[in-house]
Amino acid sequence: MQKQSTINDVARIAGVSKRTVSRVINGSLSVGESTRLKVEKVINELKYSPNAQARGLASSRSYLLGLIYDNPDALYLDDVQRGVLEVCSNLGYELVVHPCRYQSESLVNDCLRFMRRSKLDGVIVLPPVSESETLAAALKESGSPYVRLSSVALDSQEHIVVSDDRAAAAEMARYFAQLGHEKIAFISGPQRYKSSTERMEGFQLGLSVYGVKIAPDMILEGNNTFETGIECARQLLQRDELPTAIFANNDQMAAGVLKVANSLGIKVPEQLSVAGFDDNMLASRMIPALTTIRRPVRQMALLATTKMIMSIEQNHKAALNVASKVAPTLVVRESTGPCKTAVVANNAAALVAARRS
């Protein structure tokens, strides 16, 4: 197996220093034309592929970006990383991930230590950690470039990418109301998270336009996990008066609802409509396929990474021009349908009207 060439090989054969090679790789104007051509010739002959360390010698950068998160949803994290790496791979950056505990008293110190230890050029912060104003203030004070992903505009354009979850939840509400559903239940995420309150308030507001109000006992709080979706669904579907539709704060909990409905012999969507939020890769593979809100997570990560790198490279004006808001969209599949009670009532009303005429 042929040994991979290194920056030392390029410098030795070209007769220059490693720093000069690094300057050529970074496109520095301080390198003379003849030297640049000589180094580029050796790079091509050796088929040398520069790494972040080599590039960093001349630029005082590590070419490393950090990703800080506290989210148990592996599918969400996978989508985020794919979006980040799509940009990183094109621009020569690498990604370092760091799990943390959002509720920990040492959150800020933990994140700052991670950045110093890894010598990061900047960090992308995912919800719910991105909702910490204390952490954001510490990042700003440290001078470290950062971008937050959130469902609310918590920061200036250069430092935020927002998913309009409120408007998306209102769209789901309109869809349910137009299907004739009135006995609607909502399984929220943890109310300490802004994304949870945005979705719940947007859903309630959307229903209110149609004169529909969710009864207080039809609103339960889960933890955005499959298991808590099951727990909440059991409470909702073992009552004397059942909801005709359930909207869950995410697809994981909606999957839990489908499982409970199936175990109780409740037909979806004939007797119960179920919808989620996110449109993760499992949503279309559930039985029945899940109606949900498609949140463009990969696009958000791509935009955040683009903003980040522009800030690192001091191109702040360009960073401001990168989109800071994305619009999730409704995806209708097999788990939702018309409310049978409403259909029967409408048919009866039509029959009465016909007899009168």
Contacts in CASP RR format, 6 or more apart in sequence:
PFRMAT RR
TARGET T0000
AUTHOR 0000-0000-0000
METHOD contacts of the structure
MODEL  1
MQKQSTINDVARIAGVSKRTVSRVINGSLSVGESTRLKVEKVINELKYSP
NAQARGLASSRSYLLGLIYDNPDALYLDDVQRGVLEVCSNLGYELVVHPC
RYQSESLVNDCLRFMRRSKLDGVIVLPPVSESETLAAALKESGSPYVRLS
SVALDSQEHIVVSDDRAAAAEMARYFAQLGHEKIAFISGPQRYKSSTERM
EGFQLGLSVYGVKIAPDMILEGNNTFETGIECARQLLQRDELPTAIFANN
DQMAAGVLKVANSLGIKVPEQLSVAGFDDNMLASRMIPALTTIRRPVRQM
ALLATTKMIMSIEQNHKAALNVASKVAPTLVVRESTGPCKTAVVANNAAA
LVAARRS
5 46 0 8 1.000
5 47 0 8 1.000
5 48 0 8 1.000
6 48 0 8 1.000
7 18 0 8 1.000
7 21 0 8 1.000
7 22 0 8 1.000
7 48 0 8 1.000
7 50 0 8 1.000
7 53 0 8 1.000
7 54 0 8 1.000
8 18 0 8 1.000
9 46 0 8 1.000
9 48 0 8 1.000
10 21 0 8 1.000
10 39 0 8 1.000
10 42 0 8 1.000
10 43 0 8 1.000
10 46 0 8 1.000
10 48 0 8 1.000
11 17 0 8 1.000
11 18 0 8 1.000
11 20 0 8 1.000
11 21 0 8 1.000
13 42 0 8 1.000
13 46 0 8 1.000
14 21 0 8 1.000
14 38 0 8 1.000
14 39 0 8 1.000
14 41 0 8 1.000
14 42 0 8 1.000
16 35 0 8 1.000
16 38 0 8 1.000
16 39 0 8 1.000
18 54 0 8 1.000
18 57 0 8 1.000
19 57 0 8 1.000
19 58 0 8 1.000
20 31 0 8 1.000
20 35 0 8 1.000
20 39 0 8 1.000
21 39 0 8 1.000
21 43 0 8 1.000
21 54 0 8 1.000
22 50 0 8 1.000
22 54 0 8 1.000
22 55 0 8 1.000
22 56 0 8 1.000
22 57 0 8 1.000
22 58 0 8 1.000
22 59 0 8 1.000
23 30 0 8 1.000
23 31 0 8 1.000
23 58 0 8 1.000
24 31 0 8 1.000
24 35 0 8 1.000
24 36 0 8 1.000
24 39 0 8 1.000
24 40 0 8 1.000
24 43 0 8 1.000
25 43 0 8 1.000
25 50 0 8 1.000
25 54 0 8 1.000
25 55 0 8 1.000
25 58 0 8 1.000
26 55 0 8 1.000
26 56 0 8 1.000
26 58 0 8 1.000
26 59 0 8 1.000
28 58 0 8 1.000
31 39 0 8 1.000
42 48 0 8 1.000
43 50 0 8 1.000
52 62 0 8 1.000
52 63 0 8 1.000
52 64 0 8 1.000
52 92 0 8 1.000
52 93 0 8 1.000
52 94 0 8 1.000
53 63 0 8 1.000
55 61 0 8 1.000
55 63 0 8 1.000
55 92 0 8 1.000
56 62 0 8 1.000
56 63 0 8 1.000
61 121 0 8 1.000
61 312 0 8 1.000
62 118 0 8 1.000
62 119 0 8 1.000
62 120 0 8 1.000
62 121 0 8 1.000
63 92 0 8 1.000
63 93 0 8 1.000
63 94 0 8 1.000
63 121 0 8 1.000
64 93 0 8 1.000
64 94 0 8 1.000
64 95 0 8 1.000
64 96 0 8 1.000
64 118 0 8 1.000
64 119 0 8 1.000
64 120 0 8 1.000
64 121 0 8 1.000
65 84 0 8 1.000
65 88 0 8 1.000
65 93 0 8 1.000
65 94 0 8 1.000
65 95 0 8 1.000
65 96 0 8 1.000
65 120 0 8 1.000
65 121 0 8 1.000
65 122 0 8 1.000
65 123 0 8 1.000
65 124 0 8 1.000
65 305 0 8 1.000
65 308 0 8 1.000
65 309 0 8 1.000
66 95 0 8 1.000
66 96 0 8 1.000
66 97 0 8 1.000
66 98 0 8 1.000
66 114 0 8 1.000
66 115 0 8 1.000
66 118 0 8 1.000
66 120 0 8 1.000
66 122 0 8 1.000
66 123 0 8 1.000
66 124 0 8 1.000
67 80 0 8 1.000
67 81 0 8 1.000
67 84 0 8 1.000
67 95 0 8 1.000
67 96 0 8 1.000
67 97 0 8 1.000
67 98 0 8 1.000
67 123 0 8 1.000
67 124 0 8 1.000
67 126 0 8 1.000
68 98 0 8 1.000
68 100 0 8 1.000
68 111 0 8 1.000
68 114 0 8 1.000
68 123 0 8 1.000
68 124 0 8 1.000
68 125 0 8 1.000
68 126 0 8 1.000
68 129 0 8 1.000
69 77 0 8 1.000
69 80 0 8 1.000
69 97 0 8 1.000
69 98 0 8 1.000
69 99 0 8 1.000
69 100 0 8 1.000
69 125 0 8 1.000
69 126 0 8 1.000
69 129 0 8 1.000
70 99 0 8 1.000
70 100 0 8 1.000
70 101 0 8 1.000
70 102 0 8 1.000
70 126 0 8 1.000
70 128 0 8 1.000
70 129 0 8 1.000
71 77 0 8 1.000
71 126 0 8 1.000
71 127 0 8 1.000
71 128 0 8 1.000
72 224 0 8 1.000
72 225 0 8 1.000
73 224 0 8 1.000
73 250 0 8 1.000
73 252 0 8 1.000
73 278 0 8 1.000
73 280 0 8 1.000
75 278 0 8 1.000
75 280 0 8 1.000
75 281 0 8 1.000
75 282 0 8 1.000
76 278 0 8 1.000
76 280 0 8 1.000
76 297 0 8 1.000
77 126 0 8 1.000
79 280 0 8 1.000
79 297 0 8 1.000
79 298 0 8 1.000
79 301 0 8 1.000
80 126 0 8 1.000
80 149 0 8 1.000
80 297 0 8 1.000
80 298 0 8 1.000
80 300 0 8 1.000
80 301 0 8 1.000
81 95 0 8 1.000
81 97 0 8 1.000
81 301 0 8 1.000
82 298 0 8 1.000
82 301 0 8 1.000
83 298 0 8 1.000
83 299 0 8 1.000
83 301 0 8 1.000
83 302 0 8 1.000
83 305 0 8 1.000
84 95 0 8 1.000
84 124 0 8 1.000
84 301 0 8 1.000
84 302 0 8 1.000
84 304 0 8 1.000
84 305 0 8 1.000
85 95 0 8 1.000
86 298 0 8 1.000
86 302 0 8 1.000
86 305 0 8 1.000
87 93 0 8 1.000
87 302 0 8 1.000
87 305 0 8 1.000
87 306 0 8 1.000
87 309 0 8 1.000
88 94 0 8 1.000
88 95 0 8 1.000
88 305 0 8 1.000
91 309 0 8 1.000
93 121 0 8 1.000
93 309 0 8 1.000
96 118 0 8 1.000
96 120 0 8 1.000
98 111 0 8 1.000
98 114 0 8 1.000
98 118 0 8 1.000
100 107 0 8 1.000
100 110 0 8 1.000
100 111 0 8 1.000
100 114 0 8 1.000
100 129 0 8 1.000
101 107 0 8 1.000
101 110 0 8 1.000
102 128 0 8 1.000
102 129 0 8 1.000
102 132 0 8 1.000
104 110 0 8 1.000
107 129 0 8 1.000
107 132 0 8 1.000
107 134 0 8 1.000
107 135 0 8 1.000
108 132 0 8 1.000
108 134 0 8 1.000
108 135 0 8 1.000
108 138 0 8 1.000
111 123 0 8 1.000
111 129 0 8 1.000
111 135 0 8 1.000
111 138 0 8 1.000
111 139 0 8 1.000
112 138 0 8 1.000
112 142 0 8 1.000
114 120 0 8 1.000
115 122 0 8 1.000
115 123 0 8 1.000
115 142 0 8 1.000
115 144 0 8 1.000
120 144 0 8 1.000
121 145 0 8 1.000
121 312 0 8 1.000
122 144 0 8 1.000
122 145 0 8 1.000
122 146 0 8 1.000
122 308 0 8 1.000
122 312 0 8 1.000
123 139 0 8 1.000
123 144 0 8 1.000
123 145 0 8 1.000
123 146 0 8 1.000
123 147 0 8 1.000
123 308 0 8 1.000
124 146 0 8 1.000
124 147 0 8 1.000
124 148 0 8 1.000
124 149 0 8 1.000
124 301 0 8 1.000
124 304 0 8 1.000
124 305 0 8 1.000
124 308 0 8 1.000
125 135 0 8 1.000
125 136 0 8 1.000
125 139 0 8 1.000
125 146 0 8 1.000
125 147 0 8 1.000
125 148 0 8 1.000
125 149 0 8 1.000
126 149 0 8 1.000
127 149 0 8 1.000
127 150 0 8 1.000
127 151 0 8 1.000
127 193 0 8 1.000
127 194 0 8 1.000
127 195 0 8 1.000
128 190 0 8 1.000
128 192 0 8 1.000
128 193 0 8 1.000
128 194 0 8 1.000
128 195 0 8 1.000
129 135 0 8 1.000
130 136 0 8 1.000
130 148 0 8 1.000
130 149 0 8 1.000
130 150 0 8 1.000
130 154 0 8 1.000
131 150 0 8 1.000
131 154 0 8 1.000
131 193 0 8 1.000
131 194 0 8 1.000
133 154 0 8 1.000
136 146 0 8 1.000
136 148 0 8 1.000
136 154 0 8 1.000
136 155 0 8 1.000
136 159 0 8 1.000
139 146 0 8 1.000
140 146 0 8 1.000
145 308 0 8 1.000
145 311 0 8 1.000
145 312 0 8 1.000
146 159 0 8 1.000
146 308 0 8 1.000
147 158 0 8 1.000
147 159 0 8 1.000
147 160 0 8 1.000
147 161 0 8 1.000
147 304 0 8 1.000
147 305 0 8 1.000
147 307 0 8 1.000
147 308 0 8 1.000
147 311 0 8 1.000
148 154 0 8 1.000
148 155 0 8 1.000
148 159 0 8 1.000
148 160 0 8 1.000
148 161 0 8 1.000
148 304 0 8 1.000
149 160 0 8 1.000
149 161 0 8 1.000
149 163 0 8 1.000
149 300 0 8 1.000
149 301 0 8 1.000
149 304 0 8 1.000
150 160 0 8 1.000
150 161 0 8 1.000
150 162 0 8 1.000
150 163 0 8 1.000
150 194 0 8 1.000
150 195 0 8 1.000
151 162 0 8 1.000
151 163 0 8 1.000
151 164 0 8 1.000
151 165 0 8 1.000
151 166 0 8 1.000
151 194 0 8 1.000
151 195 0 8 1.000
151 198 0 8 1.000
151 199 0 8 1.000
152 162 0 8 1.000
152 194 0 8 1.000
152 198 0 8 1.000
153 160 0 8 1.000
153 162 0 8 1.000
153 324 0 8 1.000
153 325 0 8 1.000
154 160 0 8 1.000
154 194 0 8 1.000
157 319 0 8 1.000
157 320 0 8 1.000
157 324 0 8 1.000
158 307 0 8 1.000
158 311 0 8 1.000
158 316 0 8 1.000
158 319 0 8 1.000
158 320 0 8 1.000
159 307 0 8 1.000
160 324 0 8 1.000
161 300 0 8 1.000
161 303 0 8 1.000
161 304 0 8 1.000
161 307 0 8 1.000
161 323 0 8 1.000
161 324 0 8 1.000
161 325 0 8 1.000
161 326 0 8 1.000
162 324 0 8 1.000
162 325 0 8 1.000
162 326 0 8 1.000
163 195 0 8 1.000
163 295 0 8 1.000
163 296 0 8 1.000
163 300 0 8 1.000
163 325 0 8 1.000
163 326 0 8 1.000
163 328 0 8 1.000
164 325 0 8 1.000
164 326 0 8 1.000
164 327 0 8 1.000
164 328 0 8 1.000
165 195 0 8 1.000
165 198 0 8 1.000
165 199 0 8 1.000
165 277 0 8 1.000
165 293 0 8 1.000
165 295 0 8 1.000
165 328 0 8 1.000
166 198 0 8 1.000
166 199 0 8 1.000
166 201 0 8 1.000
166 202 0 8 1.000
166 205 0 8 1.000
167 202 0 8 1.000
167 327 0 8 1.000
167 328 0 8 1.000
168 199 0 8 1.000
168 277 0 8 1.000
168 293 0 8 1.000
168 295 0 8 1.000
168 327 0 8 1.000
168 328 0 8 1.000
168 329 0 8 1.000
168 330 0 8 1.000
169 198 0 8 1.000
169 199 0 8 1.000
169 200 0 8 1.000
169 201 0 8 1.000
169 202 0 8 1.000
169 203 0 8 1.000
169 206 0 8 1.000
169 247 0 8 1.000
169 277 0 8 1.000
169 293 0 8 1.000
170 202 0 8 1.000
170 203 0 8 1.000
170 205 0 8 1.000
170 206 0 8 1.000
171 293 0 8 1.000
171 329 0 8 1.000
171 330 0 8 1.000
172 203 0 8 1.000
172 247 0 8 1.000
172 275 0 8 1.000
172 276 0 8 1.000
172 277 0 8 1.000
172 293 0 8 1.000
172 330 0 8 1.000
173 202 0 8 1.000
173 203 0 8 1.000
173 204 0 8 1.000
173 205 0 8 1.000
173 206 0 8 1.000
173 207 0 8 1.000
173 209 0 8 1.000
173 210 0 8 1.000
173 212 0 8 1.000
173 247 0 8 1.000
174 206 0 8 1.000
174 209 0 8 1.000
174 210 0 8 1.000
175 275 0 8 1.000
175 330 0 8 1.000
175 332 0 8 1.000
175 336 0 8 1.000
176 184 0 8 1.000
176 207 0 8 1.000
176 245 0 8 1.000
176 247 0 8 1.000
176 273 0 8 1.000
176 275 0 8 1.000
176 336 0 8 1.000
177 206 0 8 1.000
177 207 0 8 1.000
177 209 0 8 1.000
177 210 0 8 1.000
177 211 0 8 1.000
177 212 0 8 1.000
178 210 0 8 1.000
179 245 0 8 1.000
179 273 0 8 1.000
179 336 0 8 1.000
179 337 0 8 1.000
179 338 0 8 1.000
179 339 0 8 1.000
179 342 0 8 1.000
180 338 0 8 1.000
180 339 0 8 1.000
180 342 0 8 1.000
181 212 0 8 1.000
181 244 0 8 1.000
181 245 0 8 1.000
181 273 0 8 1.000
181 339 0 8 1.000
181 342 0 8 1.000
182 212 0 8 1.000
182 244 0 8 1.000
182 339 0 8 1.000
182 342 0 8 1.000
183 218 0 8 1.000
183 241 0 8 1.000
183 242 0 8 1.000
183 243 0 8 1.000
183 244 0 8 1.000
183 245 0 8 1.000
184 207 0 8 1.000
184 212 0 8 1.000
184 214 0 8 1.000
184 218 0 8 1.000
184 243 0 8 1.000
184 244 0 8 1.000
184 245 0 8 1.000
184 246 0 8 1.000
184 247 0 8 1.000
185 214 0 8 1.000
185 218 0 8 1.000
185 219 0 8 1.000
185 220 0 8 1.000
185 236 0 8 1.000
185 243 0 8 1.000
185 245 0 8 1.000
185 246 0 8 1.000
185 247 0 8 1.000
186 200 0 8 1.000
186 203 0 8 1.000
186 204 0 8 1.000
186 214 0 8 1.000
186 218 0 8 1.000
186 219 0 8 1.000
186 220 0 8 1.000
186 246 0 8 1.000
186 247 0 8 1.000
186 248 0 8 1.000
186 249 0 8 1.000
187 220 0 8 1.000
187 221 0 8 1.000
187 222 0 8 1.000
187 229 0 8 1.000
187 232 0 8 1.000
187 233 0 8 1.000
187 236 0 8 1.000
187 246 0 8 1.000
187 247 0 8 1.000
187 248 0 8 1.000
187 249 0 8 1.000
187 253 0 8 1.000
187 257 0 8 1.000
188 196 0 8 1.000
188 199 0 8 1.000
188 200 0 8 1.000
188 219 0 8 1.000
188 220 0 8 1.000
188 221 0 8 1.000
188 222 0 8 1.000
188 249 0 8 1.000
189 195 0 8 1.000
189 196 0 8 1.000
189 199 0 8 1.000
189 221 0 8 1.000
189 222 0 8 1.000
189 223 0 8 1.000
189 224 0 8 1.000
189 249 0 8 1.000
189 250 0 8 1.000
189 253 0 8 1.000
190 196 0 8 1.000
190 221 0 8 1.000
190 222 0 8 1.000
190 223 0 8 1.000
190 224 0 8 1.000
191 197 0 8 1.000
191 200 0 8 1.000
191 221 0 8 1.000
195 249 0 8 1.000
196 249 0 8 1.000
199 249 0 8 1.000
199 277 0 8 1.000
200 219 0 8 1.000
200 249 0 8 1.000
203 214 0 8 1.000
203 247 0 8 1.000
204 213 0 8 1.000
204 214 0 8 1.000
207 213 0 8 1.000
207 214 0 8 1.000
218 236 0 8 1.000
218 243 0 8 1.000
220 232 0 8 1.000
220 235 0 8 1.000
220 236 0 8 1.000
221 232 0 8 1.000
222 228 0 8 1.000
222 229 0 8 1.000
222 231 0 8 1.000
222 232 0 8 1.000
222 249 0 8 1.000
222 253 0 8 1.000
224 249 0 8 1.000
224 250 0 8 1.000
224 252 0 8 1.000
224 253 0 8 1.000
225 252 0 8 1.000
225 253 0 8 1.000
226 252 0 8 1.000
226 253 0 8 1.000
226 255 0 8 1.000
226 256 0 8 1.000
228 253 0 8 1.000
229 248 0 8 1.000
229 252 0 8 1.000
229 253 0 8 1.000
229 254 0 8 1.000
229 255 0 8 1.000
229 256 0 8 1.000
229 257 0 8 1.000
229 260 0 8 1.000
230 256 0 8 1.000
230 257 0 8 1.000
230 259 0 8 1.000
230 260 0 8 1.000
232 253 0 8 1.000
232 257 0 8 1.000
233 246 0 8 1.000
233 256 0 8 1.000
233 257 0 8 1.000
233 259 0 8 1.000
233 260 0 8 1.000
233 261 0 8 1.000
234 260 0 8 1.000
236 242 0 8 1.000
236 243 0 8 1.000
236 246 0 8 1.000
237 243 0 8 1.000
237 260 0 8 1.000
237 261 0 8 1.000
237 264 0 8 1.000
237 266 0 8 1.000
237 272 0 8 1.000
238 264 0 8 1.000
242 266 0 8 1.000
242 272 0 8 1.000
243 272 0 8 1.000
244 271 0 8 1.000
244 272 0 8 1.000
244 273 0 8 1.000
244 339 0 8 1.000
244 340 0 8 1.000
244 341 0 8 1.000
245 272 0 8 1.000
245 273 0 8 1.000
245 274 0 8 1.000
245 275 0 8 1.000
245 336 0 8 1.000
245 339 0 8 1.000
246 254 0 8 1.000
246 257 0 8 1.000
246 272 0 8 1.000
246 273 0 8 1.000
246 274 0 8 1.000
246 275 0 8 1.000
247 275 0 8 1.000
247 276 0 8 1.000
247 277 0 8 1.000
248 254 0 8 1.000
248 256 0 8 1.000
248 257 0 8 1.000
248 274 0 8 1.000
248 275 0 8 1.000
248 276 0 8 1.000
248 277 0 8 1.000
249 276 0 8 1.000
249 277 0 8 1.000
250 276 0 8 1.000
250 277 0 8 1.000
250 278 0 8 1.000
251 276 0 8 1.000
251 277 0 8 1.000
251 278 0 8 1.000
251 279 0 8 1.000
251 280 0 8 1.000
251 282 0 8 1.000
251 283 0 8 1.000
251 290 0 8 1.000
251 292 0 8 1.000
252 280 0 8 1.000
253 276 0 8 1.000
254 274 0 8 1.000
254 275 0 8 1.000
254 276 0 8 1.000
254 277 0 8 1.000
254 283 0 8 1.000
254 290 0 8 1.000
254 292 0 8 1.000
254 335 0 8 1.000
255 282 0 8 1.000
255 286 0 8 1.000
255 290 0 8 1.000
257 274 0 8 1.000
258 268 0 8 1.000
258 274 0 8 1.000
258 286 0 8 1.000
258 287 0 8 1.000
258 288 0 8 1.000
258 290 0 8 1.000
258 335 0 8 1.000
261 267 0 8 1.000
261 268 0 8 1.000
261 272 0 8 1.000
261 274 0 8 1.000
262 268 0 8 1.000
266 272 0 8 1.000
268 274 0 8 1.000
268 288 0 8 1.000
268 335 0 8 1.000
269 288 0 8 1.000
269 334 0 8 1.000
269 335 0 8 1.000
269 336 0 8 1.000
269 337 0 8 1.000
270 340 0 8 1.000
271 340 0 8 1.000
273 291 0 8 1.000
273 335 0 8 1.000
273 336 0 8 1.000
273 337 0 8 1.000
273 339 0 8 1.000
274 290 0 8 1.000
274 291 0 8 1.000
274 335 0 8 1.000
274 336 0 8 1.000
275 290 0 8 1.000
275 291 0 8 1.000
275 292 0 8 1.000
275 293 0 8 1.000
275 335 0 8 1.000
275 336 0 8 1.000
276 283 0 8 1.000
276 290 0 8 1.000
276 291 0 8 1.000
276 292 0 8 1.000
276 293 0 8 1.000
277 292 0 8 1.000
277 293 0 8 1.000
277 295 0 8 1.000
277 328 0 8 1.000
278 292 0 8 1.000
278 293 0 8 1.000
278 294 0 8 1.000
278 295 0 8 1.000
278 297 0 8 1.000
279 292 0 8 1.000
279 293 0 8 1.000
279 294 0 8 1.000
279 295 0 8 1.000
279 331 0 8 1.000
283 289 0 8 1.000
283 290 0 8 1.000
283 292 0 8 1.000
283 331 0 8 1.000
283 333 0 8 1.000
284 290 0 8 1.000
284 333 0 8 1.000
286 335 0 8 1.000
288 333 0 8 1.000
288 334 0 8 1.000
288 335 0 8 1.000
289 333 0 8 1.000
289 334 0 8 1.000
289 335 0 8 1.000
290 333 0 8 1.000
290 335 0 8 1.000
291 330 0 8 1.000
291 331 0 8 1.000
291 332 0 8 1.000
291 333 0 8 1.000
291 334 0 8 1.000
291 335 0 8 1.000
291 336 0 8 1.000
292 331 0 8 1.000
292 333 0 8 1.000
293 328 0 8 1.000
293 329 0 8 1.000
293 330 0 8 1.000
293 331 0 8 1.000
294 328 0 8 1.000
294 329 0 8 1.000
294 330 0 8 1.000
294 331 0 8 1.000
295 326 0 8 1.000
295 328 0 8 1.000
296 326 0 8 1.000
296 328 0 8 1.000
299 326 0 8 1.000
300 326 0 8 1.000
303 322 0 8 1.000
303 323 0 8 1.000
303 324 0 8 1.000
303 326 0 8 1.000
306 319 0 8 1.000
306 322 0 8 1.000
307 319 0 8 1.000
307 322 0 8 1.000
307 324 0 8 1.000
310 316 0 8 1.000
310 318 0 8 1.000
310 319 0 8 1.000
310 322 0 8 1.000
311 319 0 8 1.000
END
